[in-house]
Amino acid sequence: MADKATIRPVAWADYPAIQALLRQARWPQRSLAGWDWVWQQNPARQALLAQHEATESDTVTAPLGWVIVNEGDGDKPIVGYLGNIQQQFYLHDPTPGPTNATGWHTLATCTSYYVDPAWRAKSIGLMRPFFLQKGISAAFSTTANAHSATVYELYKAQALHDPGYRQTVLWLGDETRLCRKGLRKSLLPLLGATLLERCRPLIAQIAKPLGYALRLLRPLLGATPPRLAYGGDVKLCAITEVDSRFDSLWQKMIARPGLWLDRRAATWRWRLQDPDQQGQLALYAAINQQNQLDGYLVLARYTCKTNLQPRAYLLDFVLDPTLPTNMGAATSAALLHAAVADCRQHSLVVLEAQRFSHASDLFRYPHGGYLRSMAQTHTSSHYLRLLKPAGNATTGLQAATSHGWSITAIEGDFWYGLTAFGQEVSPSVAPLEMRSGD
């Protein structure tokens, strides 16, 4: 191998080579329509590009990411990739004086950081342009692992410490399917694969009463939301129903000091139209008798055949911060029960929440879930580096991100990586014209 490589920004025409690289790593891949959704339709990136056009300033850019290009011989033109996704946040900074940073800030999160093993010596340099990019207030990652942590620390990114980042919360979903899978796993060593397959109908019949019994015992076993009376209605929302009520709740959110990811109605409509997750995403809203939102959650259903049990991932969980304690607890419980019922309806074994900080609304009230510590090898650490926003107003951002940042799974790149969960996504999902540049 010729040890000659260069690092440059991603071009739209790099799509096939990047997909081949991620396929080599057995990582999730997006369709070309998914690329268009992540970058061309991304409201945060559109805002950055509009700012660049309005000011004609070289200090505002919005790269898709960076690649390591093999300049020597070989059949792999791209041997490393780091995606770059822009997200808009609103900072309510209570700090008085000239360092106050209240207002909109663009943060960048990296995604799909992978370098071919034969070129790992170049991996440190691939992270450099991510932390040196202009026009953003901070760069961060919510999916750093034990292998990449050293690279983030080399570039002076600070680890964000919250017990929630090393935990996952589980609720039981479809009890019958769980029993069926448990029976099959227990009987496999005794019967063998061939005989076990013949016994599939019998196992399914045995699992039904076991699943029903498990459902009755769930309040005693845990892993189920508390039962509290909610006076409103919890409904599954279509995209057209994501309306001004979400904007009203957003205004209540940002009235509190903190750093808040953009959750306005228009941004949610964009998120829910992710072409690589059609049929997988669900938004449940708690609507009170005044037809206003008391809260909502978003989940993603995953039924693909991997070594994981079919499950739903809780991606976001928002409650009206002005609700009285009893109403907040009832709203939280009602939303979680709706999510568990969705799992049962779609034959998903568990509902899982990970990467939720303990400052998030999920932990404001008893959630009834089973709290499990993640193995160190599977833990995703959170790293952030402030990049001196305009006026060097870093004090408010530093305070907001160091203590009590209400992170859920939609901050960072967890959402964007949940496509086919490691399976190949065909570019033919929604073919788009290849662009020569961006």
TIDREN-343518 format. One line per 4 residues: number of its first residue (from 0); for each residue x, y negated, z negated of N, C-alpha, C. Coordinates in steps of 0.05 Angstrom, whole numbers, plus 5000, padded with zeros to 4 digits. Example, Ala and Ser with C-alpha at 12.3 -4.5 7.8 and 13.67 -1.06 7.14 Angstrom:
<nodes>
0) 5264,5114,4844,5246,5090,4844,5264,5066,4844 | 5257,5045,4858,5273,5021,4857,5258,4999,4843
</nodes>
This chain:
<nodes>
0) 5017,5024,5000,5000,5000,5000,5017,4975,5000 | 5012,4957,5018,5026,4931,5018,5015,4914,4995 | 5033,4906,4977,5024,4891,4954,5021,4861,4961 | 5004,4855,4980,4999,4828,4989,4970,4822,4989
4) 4962,4803,4973,4933,4797,4971,4930,4767,4964 | 4907,4757,4972,4900,4729,4966,4873,4728,4953 | 4868,4707,4938,4842,4703,4925,4829,4678,4938 | 4805,4681,4946,4790,4659,4959,4761,4660,4951
8) 4746,4638,4956,4717,4639,4950,4703,4659,4968 | 4681,4669,4958,4664,4688,4973,4651,4673,4997 | 4651,4686,5020,4636,4677,5043,4612,4695,5047 | 4591,4685,5060,4567,4701,5063,4573,4727,5079
12) 4592,4725,5097,4598,4748,5114,4613,4770,5098 | 4621,4765,5073,4634,4785,5057,4615,4806,5046 | 4589,4802,5050,4569,4819,5037,4574,4849,5041 | 4578,4859,5066,4582,4888,5070,4606,4898,5055
16) 4629,4884,5055,4653,4893,5042,4650,4893,5012 | 4636,4873,5001,4631,4872,4972,4613,4895,4963 | 4593,4901,4979,4575,4923,4973,4590,4949,4973 | 4609,4953,4992,4625,4977,4993,4642,4980,4968
20) 4653,4957,4959,4670,4957,4935,4653,4965,4910 | 4630,4953,4907,4613,4960,4884,4602,4988,4885 | 4598,4998,4910,4590,5026,4913,4612,5045,4904 | 4636,5037,4909,4659,5053,4900,4660,5055,4869
24) 4652,5033,4856,4651,5032,4827,4625,5044,4816 | 4606,5052,4833,4580,5062,4825,4565,5041,4808 | 4568,5016,4817,4554,4994,4804,4529,4986,4819 | 4510,4973,4806,4486,4963,4820,4494,4945,4843
28) 4479,4948,4865,4484,4931,4888,4458,4918,4896 | 4460,4893,4906,4436,4879,4914,4433,4880,4945 | 4408,4880,4953,4403,4878,4982,4411,4850,4991 | 4412,4846,5017,4418,4820,5028,4397,4800,5021
32) 4372,4809,5019,4351,4791,5010,4356,4784,4980 | 4367,4802,4965,4373,4797,4937,4395,4776,4935 | 4415,4777,4952,4436,4757,4953,4423,4729,4959 | 4406,4729,4978,4393,4704,4985,4377,4692,4962
36) 4364,4710,4947,4349,4701,4924,4367,4691,4902 | 4389,4705,4896,4407,4697,4874,4420,4670,4879 | 4428,4665,4904,4444,4642,4910,4429,4620,4926 | 4417,4628,4948,4405,4607,4965,4380,4596,4952
40) 4365,4612,4938,4339,4603,4926,4342,4596,4897 | 4365,4599,4885,4369,4594,4857,4366,4564,4851 | 4346,4556,4834,4341,4528,4829,4366,4513,4817 | 4381,4527,4800,4405,4515,4788,4426,4509,4809
44) 4430,4528,4827,4450,4523,4848,4440,4502,4868 | 4415,4502,4874,4404,4481,4892,4408,4453,4880 | 4405,4451,4853,4409,4425,4840,4438,4416,4842 | 4457,4435,4839,4485,4429,4841,4492,4420,4870
48) 4482,4434,4889,4487,4427,4917,4475,4399,4924 | 4451,4394,4913,4439,4368,4918,4455,4345,4905 | 4466,4351,4882,4484,4331,4868,4509,4326,4885 | 4520,4348,4896,4544,4346,4912,4538,4329,4937
52) 4515,4334,4950,4508,4319,4974,4502,4289,4968 | 4490,4284,4944,4483,4257,4937,4507,4240,4930 | 4527,4253,4917,4550,4238,4908,4574,4240,4926 | 4573,4260,4945,4595,4266,4963,4621,4269,4946
56) 4618,4283,4924,4640,4286,4905,4652,4314,4907 | 4678,4316,4906,4691,4342,4906,4691,4355,4879 | 4681,4340,4859,4681,4351,4831,4656,4368,4827 | 4638,4370,4846,4614,4387,4844,4615,4408,4865
60) 4617,4433,4857,4616,4455,4876,4598,4477,4865 | 4592,4496,4882,4574,4518,4873,4582,4543,4888 | 4606,4554,4883,4615,4578,4897,4598,4602,4890 | 4596,4621,4909,4582,4646,4905,4599,4664,4887
64) 4624,4660,4886,4643,4677,4871,4669,4677,4885 | 4686,4697,4879,4713,4699,4890,4719,4728,4896 | 4736,4732,4916,4745,4759,4924,4775,4760,4926 | 4785,4784,4922,4813,4790,4927,4814,4803,4955
68) 4828,4791,4973,4830,4800,5001,4856,4815,5005 | 4854,4839,5015,4877,4855,5022,4889,4845,5048 | 4912,4832,5047,4924,4821,5071,4942,4841,5086 | 4946,4864,5074,4963,4884,5086,4946,4904,5102
72) 4958,4927,5108,4944,4948,5123,4925,4962,5104 | 4905,4974,5115,4886,4989,5099,4857,4985,5109 | 4840,5003,5100,4812,5002,5108,4794,4987,5089 | 4806,4975,5068,4790,4960,5049,4798,4930,5050
76) 4783,4914,5065,4790,4886,5067,4787,4870,5041 | 4768,4879,5024,4764,4865,4999,4768,4886,4976 | 4786,4880,4958,4793,4899,4937,4786,4888,4909 | 4774,4865,4907,4765,4854,4881,4743,4834,4885
80) 4725,4832,4865,4702,4814,4868,4694,4804,4840 | 4686,4779,4840,4675,4766,4816,4653,4748,4825 | 4627,4754,4819,4605,4737,4826,4603,4714,4807 | 4590,4692,4817,4588,4667,4801,4559,4657,4804
84) 4544,4659,4782,4516,4651,4782,4511,4627,4765 | 4498,4607,4777,4493,4582,4762,4466,4584,4748 | 4465,4573,4723,4440,4572,4708,4437,4545,4695 | 4413,4535,4695,4408,4509,4682,4399,4512,4653
88) 4410,4495,4636,4403,4495,4608,4396,4466,4600 | 4378,4464,4580,4373,4438,4568,4384,4438,4540 | 4400,4418,4534,4412,4416,4507,4398,4394,4492 | 4386,4401,4469,4376,4381,4450,4398,4378,4429
92) 4413,4357,4431,4436,4352,4414,4428,4332,4392 | 4428,4341,4367,4421,4322,4345,4445,4305,4336 | 4468,4309,4349,4492,4294,4341,4489,4264,4349 | 4491,4245,4331,4489,4217,4338,4515,4207,4351
96) 4512,4184,4364,4537,4171,4374,4543,4178,4403 | 4566,4169,4412,4573,4171,4441,4578,4199,4450 | 4582,4218,4432,4587,4246,4440,4562,4261,4445 | 4539,4248,4440,4513,4263,4443,4510,4273,4472
100) 4504,4298,4475,4503,4311,4501,4475,4320,4509 | 4455,4308,4497,4427,4316,4503,4422,4313,4533 | 4409,4332,4545,4402,4331,4573,4407,4358,4587 | 4406,4358,4613,4409,4382,4629,4439,4388,4633
104) 4446,4413,4631,4473,4422,4635,4472,4448,4653 | 4491,4450,4671,4493,4474,4687,4516,4491,4675 | 4509,4516,4669,4529,4535,4660,4532,4557,4681 | 4555,4568,4684,4560,4590,4703,4565,4616,4688
108) 4553,4637,4698,4559,4663,4687,4571,4681,4708 | 4590,4697,4701,4603,4715,4720,4587,4741,4721 | 4589,4755,4743,4576,4780,4747,4592,4799,4764 | 4589,4825,4760,4602,4846,4777,4632,4842,4779
112) 4645,4838,4757,4674,4834,4756,4687,4862,4760 | 4698,4867,4784,4710,4893,4790,4733,4890,4809 | 4754,4904,4803,4778,4905,4820,4785,4934,4825 | 4791,4941,4850,4800,4968,4857,4824,4976,4839
116) 4823,5000,4827,4845,5008,4809,4873,5004,4820 | 4876,5007,4846,4903,5004,4858,4912,4975,4858 | 4894,4957,4853,4900,4928,4854,4895,4914,4828 | 4895,4929,4806,4888,4918,4780,4907,4896,4771
120) 4931,4896,4781,4950,4875,4773,4940,4847,4782 | 4921,4846,4801,4911,4821,4811,4886,4812,4796 | 4876,4828,4777,4850,4823,4765,4850,4798,4748 | 4872,4792,4735,4873,4768,4718,4870,4743,4734
124) 4883,4742,4758,4881,4719,4775,4853,4714,4786 | 4837,4736,4788,4810,4733,4798,4792,4717,4779 | 4798,4718,4754,4782,4703,4734,4790,4673,4733 | 4813,4666,4743,4823,4639,4740,4804,4618,4753
128) 4796,4622,4779,4779,4601,4791,4751,4599,4777 | 4742,4621,4765,4717,4620,4750,4718,4600,4727 | 4740,4600,4713,4743,4582,4690,4753,4554,4698 | 4761,4551,4723,4771,4525,4732,4751,4511,4750
132) 4728,4523,4755,4709,4510,4774,4699,4484,4763 | 4690,4466,4781,4682,4440,4774,4651,4437,4775 | 4642,4416,4762,4613,4410,4763,4596,4424,4743 | 4607,4441,4725,4591,4455,4705,4601,4447,4677
136) 4584,4452,4658,4591,4446,4630,4606,4468,4616 | 4600,4493,4624,4613,4516,4610,4611,4540,4629 | 4629,4559,4624,4629,4585,4638,4627,4606,4616 | 4610,4627,4621,4607,4647,4601,4600,4674,4613
140) 4603,4695,4596,4596,4722,4604,4582,4735,4581 | 4561,4751,4588,4547,4767,4567,4551,4797,4571 | 4569,4804,4590,4573,4833,4595,4603,4840,4595 | 4619,4825,4580,4647,4832,4577,4649,4858,4561
144) 4668,4876,4569,4671,4900,4553,4699,4901,4541 | 4706,4923,4528,4732,4924,4514,4755,4921,4533 | 4752,4930,4558,4773,4929,4577,4778,4900,4588 | 4756,4885,4591,4759,4858,4602,4762,4836,4581
148) 4758,4843,4556,4758,4822,4535,4785,4807,4535 | 4807,4821,4539,4833,4809,4539,4836,4787,4560 | 4823,4792,4583,4825,4772,4605,4810,4746,4597 | 4786,4749,4585,4771,4726,4576,4787,4710,4555
152) 4799,4724,4536,4814,4711,4515,4839,4697,4526 | 4851,4708,4547,4874,4696,4560,4867,4668,4570 | 4842,4665,4580,4834,4639,4590,4820,4622,4569 | 4825,4629,4544,4815,4613,4521,4785,4613,4518
156) 4771,4633,4528,4743,4636,4524,4738,4646,4496 | 4719,4635,4482,4714,4642,4454,4692,4664,4453 | 4697,4684,4436,4676,4704,4432,4654,4693,4415 | 4629,4698,4423,4606,4689,4407,4597,4712,4389
160) 4597,4707,4364,4592,4729,4344,4563,4727,4335 | 4549,4749,4340,4522,4752,4330,4516,4781,4328 | 4505,4791,4306,4501,4820,4303,4483,4831,4325 | 4465,4815,4336,4448,4824,4357,4462,4833,4382
164) 4486,4822,4388,4500,4830,4412,4512,4858,4410 | 4512,4869,4387,4523,4896,4383,4501,4916,4374 | 4476,4908,4379,4454,4925,4371,4434,4927,4394 | 4418,4948,4393,4395,4951,4411,4371,4957,4394
168) 4348,4947,4402,4323,4952,4388,4306,4970,4405 | 4295,4992,4394,4280,5012,4409,4252,5015,4397 | 4232,5017,4415,4205,5024,4408,4197,5048,4425 | 4182,5067,4413,4173,5090,4428,4152,5082,4449
172) 4154,5093,4472,4134,5088,4493,4116,5111,4498 | 4121,5127,4519,4104,5150,4526,4113,5174,4509 | 4098,5180,4488,4106,5201,4470,4105,5228,4483 | 4085,5232,4501,4083,5258,4514,4107,5264,4532
176) 4115,5244,4547,4139,5249,4564,4164,5253,4547 | 4166,5239,4525,4188,5243,4507,4189,5272,4497 | 4166,5283,4489,4164,5310,4479,4171,5330,4502 | 4161,5324,4526,4166,5342,4548,4196,5343,4554
180) 4209,5320,4554,4238,5319,4559,4253,5333,4537 | 4244,5330,4512,4257,5343,4489,4255,5373,4491 | 4231,5383,4499,4227,5412,4501,4245,5423,4523 | 4246,5409,4546,4263,5419,4568,4292,5420,4560
184) 4301,5400,4546,4329,5399,4537,4335,5421,4518 | 4316,5427,4499,4321,5448,4479,4320,5476,4491 | 4303,5480,4511,4299,5506,4523,4319,5513,4545 | 4333,5493,4556,4351,5498,4578,4373,5518,4571
188) 4386,5517,4548,4407,5537,4542,4395,5565,4539 | 4370,5567,4531,4358,5593,4526,4347,5606,4552 | 4335,5589,4569,4321,5600,4593,4337,5598,4618 | 4355,5579,4619,4369,5574,4644,4353,5556,4662
192) 4366,5544,4682,4353,5524,4699,4330,5536,4716 | 4334,5560,4727,4314,5572,4745,4288,5578,4730 | 4291,5593,4707,4267,5600,4692,4254,5576,4680 | 4270,5556,4672,4259,5532,4660,4241,5517,4680
196) 4250,5517,4705,4234,5504,4726,4207,5518,4729 | 4207,5545,4727,4182,5560,4730,4163,5554,4707 | 4175,5547,4684,4159,5542,4660,4150,5513,4658 | 4156,5497,4678,4149,5468,4677,4120,5463,4670
200) 4100,5476,4684,4072,5471,4677,4065,5478,4648 | 4076,5500,4638,4071,5508,4610,4082,5488,4591 | 4107,5478,4596,4119,5458,4579,4103,5433,4578 | 4092,5425,4602,4076,5401,4603,4051,5404,4586
204) 4039,5428,4585,4015,5432,4569,4021,5431,4539 | 4044,5443,4532,4052,5443,4504,4059,5415,4494 | 4070,5398,4512,4079,5371,4505,4055,5353,4499 | 4032,5358,4511,4009,5340,4507,4000,5338,4478
208) 3995,5360,4464,3987,5357,4435,4010,5347,4418 | 4034,5354,4425,4057,5344,4410,4059,5314,4413 | 4055,5304,4437,4056,5276,4442,4034,5261,4427 | 4011,5273,4427,3988,5260,4412,3994,5259,4382
212) 4006,5280,4372,4013,5281,4343,4034,5260,4337 | 4053,5258,4355,4075,5238,4351,4063,5210,4352 | 4043,5205,4368,4031,5179,4369,4017,5172,4343 | 4004,5192,4331,3991,5187,4305,4011,5183,4283
216) 4035,5195,4285,4055,5193,4264,4073,5169,4268 | 4071,5155,4290,4089,5133,4295,4091,5112,4273 | 4069,5104,4261,4071,5084,4240,4089,5094,4216 | 4089,5120,4212,4106,5131,4190,4135,5134,4199
220) 4139,5140,4224,4166,5145,4234,4181,5119,4242 | 4167,5098,4245,4179,5073,4254,4180,5071,4285 | 4195,5053,4295,4197,5049,4324,4171,5042,4337 | 4154,5027,4322,4129,5018,4332,4123,4990,4321
224) 4111,4972,4336,4106,4945,4326,4085,4945,4303 | 4086,4926,4286,4066,4925,4264,4038,4919,4276 | 4018,4928,4261,3990,4924,4269,3979,4899,4255 | 3976,4877,4271,3965,4853,4260,3944,4842,4279
228) 3923,4831,4268,3901,4821,4285,3908,4795,4298 | 3906,4794,4325,3911,4770,4340,3885,4760,4352 | 3879,4734,4348,3853,4723,4355,3851,4716,4385 | 3873,4717,4400,3872,4711,4428,3872,4736,4446
232) 3882,4732,4470,3882,4754,4489,3910,4757,4501 | 3920,4781,4503,3946,4786,4516,3940,4798,4543 | 3950,4785,4564,3944,4794,4591,3970,4795,4608 | 3969,4813,4628,3990,4815,4648,3986,4793,4668
236) 4006,4775,4672,4003,4752,4689,4014,4757,4717 | 3998,4749,4737,4008,4747,4764,4025,4722,4767 | 4041,4721,4788,4059,4697,4792,4042,4672,4794 | 4019,4674,4806,4002,4650,4809,3991,4640,4783
240) 3992,4656,4762,3983,4648,4735,4005,4636,4718 | 4029,4635,4729,4051,4622,4715,4049,4593,4722 | 4036,4578,4705,4027,4551,4712,4036,4530,4691 | 4022,4508,4689,4029,4486,4672,4029,4494,4642
244) 4016,4515,4635,4016,4524,4607,4044,4532,4599 | 4060,4543,4618,4087,4550,4612,4104,4525,4608 | 4098,4504,4624,4113,4479,4620,4107,4466,4593 | 4082,4469,4584,4074,4458,4558,4090,4472,4536
248) 4092,4498,4538,4107,4513,4518,4136,4506,4519 | 4146,4502,4543,4174,4494,4547,4180,4468,4532 | 4163,4449,4534,4167,4423,4520,4168,4427,4490 | 4153,4446,4479,4154,4451,4451,4181,4464,4443
252) 4191,4481,4461,4217,4494,4456,4240,4474,4454 | 4241,4456,4473,4264,4438,4474,4262,4415,4455 | 4239,4413,4441,4237,4393,4420,4254,4401,4396 | 4263,4426,4394,4280,4435,4373,4310,4432,4382
256) 4328,4425,4363,4356,4425,4370,4365,4452,4380 | 4382,4452,4400,4393,4477,4410,4397,4476,4440 | 4408,4498,4451,4413,4500,4479,4393,4520,4491 | 4377,4511,4510,4354,4527,4519,4357,4532,4549
260) 4356,4557,4557,4356,4564,4585,4330,4555,4598 | 4331,4545,4622,4308,4534,4637,4286,4555,4638 | 4264,4550,4625,4241,4568,4626,4216,4553,4636 | 4220,4533,4653,4197,4520,4664,4182,4539,4684
264) 4157,4532,4689,4140,4550,4705,4152,4555,4733 | 4163,4535,4746,4174,4539,4773,4198,4558,4772 | 4214,4556,4751,4237,4574,4749,4228,4602,4744 | 4207,4606,4728,4197,4633,4724,4185,4644,4749
268) 4172,4628,4765,4161,4639,4790,4183,4648,4808 | 4206,4634,4808,4229,4643,4824,4240,4669,4813 | 4243,4671,4787,4254,4696,4775,4236,4720,4781 | 4210,4717,4780,4192,4739,4783,4190,4748,4812
272) 4202,4733,4831,4201,4741,4859,4228,4754,4868 | 4243,4763,4849,4268,4778,4855,4261,4801,4874 | 4272,4801,4898,4264,4821,4918,4274,4849,4911 | 4294,4851,4894,4305,4878,4887,4291,4889,4862
276) 4272,4875,4851,4258,4885,4827,4228,4884,4831 | 4218,4884,4856,4189,4883,4860,4176,4908,4849 | 4155,4904,4833,4141,4927,4821,4154,4935,4794 | 4177,4924,4787,4190,4931,4762,4186,4910,4741
280) 4181,4885,4748,4179,4863,4729,4150,4859,4720 | 4147,4853,4695,4120,4847,4684,4122,4825,4663 | 4104,4806,4665,4103,4784,4646,4076,4785,4631 | 4078,4789,4605,4054,4789,4588,4052,4764,4572
284) 4029,4750,4573,4025,4725,4560,4004,4727,4538 | 4009,4715,4515,3990,4714,4493,3975,4687,4496 | 3949,4688,4503,3934,4664,4508,3913,4661,4487 | 3913,4638,4474,3895,4633,4452,3867,4624,4462
288) 3849,4618,4443,3822,4612,4451,3820,4584,4464 | 3841,4568,4462,3841,4542,4476,3854,4545,4503 | 3859,4570,4512,3871,4576,4538,3899,4565,4541 | 3914,4564,4518,3942,4556,4518,3959,4580,4510
292) 3985,4578,4516,4003,4600,4510,4012,4599,4481 | 4009,4621,4467,4022,4625,4441,4049,4638,4444 | 4054,4650,4467,4080,4663,4472,4078,4682,4496 | 4101,4693,4503,4101,4712,4525,4126,4729,4524
296) 4126,4751,4538,4150,4768,4541,4152,4777,4570 | 4176,4784,4578,4181,4794,4605,4196,4820,4602 | 4188,4841,4616,4202,4866,4616,4207,4876,4644 | 4225,4895,4646,4232,4908,4672,4230,4938,4668
300) 4215,4951,4686,4211,4980,4685,4232,4994,4701 | 4243,5016,4690,4263,5032,4705,4257,5061,4703 | 4251,5072,4727,4244,5101,4728,4263,5116,4746 | 4284,5104,4756,4302,5118,4774,4316,5141,4760
304) 4325,5160,4776,4336,5185,4765,4366,5180,4758 | 4371,5173,4734,4398,5171,4724,4400,5188,4699 | 4423,5186,4685,4425,5201,4660,4410,5188,4637 | 4398,5165,4642,4382,5151,4622,4353,5160,4624
308) 4340,5160,4601,4312,5165,4601,4297,5142,4614 | 4274,5148,4627,4259,5126,4639,4251,5106,4617 | 4255,5081,4621,4251,5061,4600,4244,5034,4612 | 4236,5017,4594,4232,4989,4601,4251,4972,4585
312) 4263,4952,4598,4280,4933,4584,4265,4908,4578 | 4266,4899,4553,4255,4874,4546,4275,4852,4554 | 4267,4834,4571,4286,4814,4581,4283,4787,4568 | 4259,4780,4560,4256,4754,4546,4232,4755,4528
316) 4233,4739,4506,4212,4739,4486,4211,4711,4474 | 4188,4698,4479,4185,4670,4472,4159,4666,4456 | 4161,4652,4433,4138,4645,4417,4136,4615,4414 | 4112,4605,4411,4108,4577,4406,4120,4570,4379
320) 4140,4552,4378,4153,4547,4352,4136,4532,4332 | 4113,4521,4341,4095,4506,4323,4074,4524,4310 | 4073,4550,4316,4053,4567,4305,4057,4571,4275 | 4036,4571,4259,4039,4579,4231,4050,4607,4229
324) 4062,4614,4206,4075,4639,4203,4057,4663,4209 | 4033,4663,4198,4015,4685,4203,4007,4688,4232 | 4003,4666,4246,3997,4666,4274,4021,4675,4291 | 4044,4666,4283,4068,4674,4298,4073,4704,4296
328) 4070,4715,4271,4073,4744,4267,4053,4760,4283 | 4028,4751,4283,4007,4765,4298,4012,4764,4328 | 4021,4741,4338,4027,4738,4367,4049,4756,4375 | 4070,4757,4358,4093,4774,4364,4085,4803,4365
332) 4070,4812,4345,4061,4840,4345,4043,4847,4369 | 4025,4829,4376,4007,4834,4399,4023,4837,4425 | 4042,4820,4429,4059,4821,4453,4074,4848,4454 | 4086,4855,4432,4101,4880,4432,4084,4905,4436
336) 4059,4904,4425,4041,4926,4430,4033,4928,4460 | 4030,4905,4472,4024,4905,4501,4047,4917,4517 | 4072,4911,4509,4095,4922,4523,4097,4952,4519 | 4091,4962,4495,4092,4990,4490,4070,5004,4506
340) 4046,4992,4507,4024,5003,4523,4032,5004,4553 | 4047,4984,4562,4056,4984,4590,4075,5008,4595 | 4092,5013,4575,4110,5036,4578,4095,5062,4580 | 4074,5065,4563,4058,5090,4564,4044,5092,4590
344) 4033,5070,4601,4019,5071,4626,4037,5079,4649 | 4062,5072,4648,4081,5078,4670,4100,5101,4663 | 4092,5117,4642,4108,5141,4635,4137,5134,4628 | 4141,5113,4614,4168,5105,4605,4172,5113,4576
348) 4194,5126,4570,4197,5138,4544,4202,5117,4522 | 4217,5096,4528,4223,5076,4507,4222,5048,4518 | 4218,5029,4501,4221,5001,4506,4247,4993,4491 | 4265,4980,4506,4291,4974,4494,4298,4944,4497
352) 4308,4932,4476,4317,4905,4476,4347,4904,4469 | 4363,4893,4485,4392,4889,4479,4401,4862,4488 | 4423,4852,4476,4434,4826,4481,4416,4803,4470 | 4399,4809,4451,4383,4788,4438,4397,4779,4413
356) 4402,4753,4411,4414,4743,4386,4394,4743,4364 | 4404,4744,4340,4386,4744,4317,4372,4717,4313 | 4381,4696,4329,4368,4670,4328,4344,4669,4348 | 4341,4690,4364,4319,4690,4383,4292,4696,4370
360) 4271,4690,4385,4244,4693,4374,4237,4722,4367 | 4251,4741,4380,4245,4769,4375,4250,4776,4345 | 4269,4762,4333,4276,4768,4305,4263,4749,4285 | 4245,4732,4294,4232,4713,4276,4213,4727,4257
364) 4201,4748,4266,4181,4763,4250,4187,4793,4251 | 4177,4809,4233,4182,4838,4234,4173,4849,4261 | 4191,4864,4275,4185,4874,4301,4179,4904,4301 | 4185,4918,4280,4178,4946,4277,4195,4964,4294
368) 4215,4954,4308,4232,4971,4325,4254,4985,4309 | 4265,5005,4322,4287,5019,4310,4313,5005,4318 | 4328,4996,4299,4352,4980,4304,4376,5000,4304 | 4390,5000,4327,4412,5019,4330,4437,5004,4338
372) 4459,5010,4325,4485,4998,4333,4495,5011,4358 | 4504,4995,4376,4515,5005,4402,4543,5015,4398 | 4550,5037,4411,4577,5047,4410,4597,5026,4421 | 4620,5025,4409,4639,5004,4417,4645,5005,4447
376) 4646,5028,4458,4652,5031,4487,4630,5020,4505 | 4606,5018,4494,4583,5008,4509,4574,4980,4501 | 4589,4968,4482,4581,4942,4473,4590,4920,4493 | 4572,4902,4498,4578,4879,4516,4582,4855,4498
380) 4606,4845,4499,4613,4821,4483,4606,4796,4499 | 4601,4774,4485,4594,4749,4497,4617,4729,4493 | 4626,4718,4516,4648,4699,4515,4640,4674,4529 | 4649,4651,4518,4642,4625,4530,4666,4606,4528
384) 4669,4590,4549,4689,4569,4549,4677,4543,4559 | 4678,4523,4542,4668,4496,4550,4688,4484,4569 | 4677,4470,4590,4694,4459,4611,4692,4428,4613 | 4689,4415,4590,4689,4386,4589,4669,4373,4608
388) 4643,4373,4601,4623,4360,4617,4629,4330,4619 | 4613,4316,4635,4617,4287,4639,4618,4273,4612 | 4638,4256,4610,4642,4240,4586,4654,4256,4563 | 4664,4280,4569,4676,4298,4549,4657,4302,4525
392) 4631,4303,4531,4611,4306,4510,4608,4335,4502 | 4628,4346,4489,4629,4374,4483,4619,4380,4455 | 4617,4360,4438,4610,4365,4410,4583,4380,4407 | 4563,4369,4420,4536,4381,4419,4536,4409,4430
396) 4549,4413,4453,4550,4440,4465,4564,4459,4447 | 4586,4451,4435,4601,4468,4417,4584,4477,4394 | 4570,4458,4382,4553,4465,4359,4530,4484,4367 | 4518,4478,4391,4495,4494,4399,4504,4523,4406
400) 4527,4526,4417,4536,4553,4426,4550,4569,4404 | 4560,4555,4384,4575,4569,4363,4556,4581,4342 | 4534,4567,4337,4516,4576,4316,4487,4574,4325 | 4473,4597,4325,4445,4597,4330,4436,4594,4358
404) 4453,4600,4378,4444,4599,4406,4424,4622,4410 | 4400,4615,4418,4378,4634,4419,4380,4650,4445 | 4400,4667,4447,4404,4682,4472,4386,4707,4474 | 4374,4711,4497,4360,4736,4503,4373,4748,4527
408) 4361,4769,4538,4374,4784,4560,4374,4769,4586 | 4359,4747,4589,4359,4732,4614,4382,4712,4615 | 4394,4705,4592,4419,4690,4594,4441,4708,4604 | 4459,4698,4619,4480,4715,4629,4471,4731,4654
412) 4486,4753,4660,4481,4767,4685,4466,4793,4681 | 4456,4799,4657,4443,4825,4653,4419,4828,4672 | 4403,4807,4675,4380,4808,4693,4389,4814,4721 | 4410,4800,4731,4418,4802,4759,4430,4829,4765
416) 4441,4843,4745,4452,4870,4750,4432,4892,4749 | 4408,4886,4739,4387,4907,4737,4372,4910,4763 | 4384,4921,4783,4371,4925,4809,4362,4954,4811 | 4379,4970,4823,4373,4998,4825,4387,5015,4804
420) 4398,5001,4784,4412,5014,4762,4433,5034,4771 | 4451,5024,4788,4473,5041,4797,4468,5055,4823 | 4443,5055,4833,4438,5067,4858,4440,5047,4881 | 4446,5056,4904,4450,5038,4927,4424,5025,4935
424) 4425,4999,4940,4402,4985,4951,4407,4981,4981 | 4389,4990,4997,4393,4987,5026,4390,4958,5035 | 4408,4948,5052,4404,4921,5062,4379,4918,5078 | 4367,4940,5086,4342,4939,5102,4318,4932,5086
428) 4321,4929,5059,4299,4922,5042,4285,4897,5053 | 4301,4878,5060,4291,4853,5072,4313,4840,5087 | 4318,4849,5112,4341,4840,5127,4340,4810,5132 | 4363,4797,5129,4366,4769,5134,4388,4764,5153
432) 4388,4742,5166,4409,4735,5185,4435,4730,5169 | 4457,4743,5177,4482,4738,5163,4492,4710,5169 | 4501,4697,5148,4511,4670,5151,4542,4671,5153 | 4553,4654,5169,4582,4654,5172,4595,4639,5148
436) 4581,4623,5135,4592,4609,5112,4569,4599,5094 | 4576,4583,5075,4555,4573,5057,4556,4543,5054
</nodes>
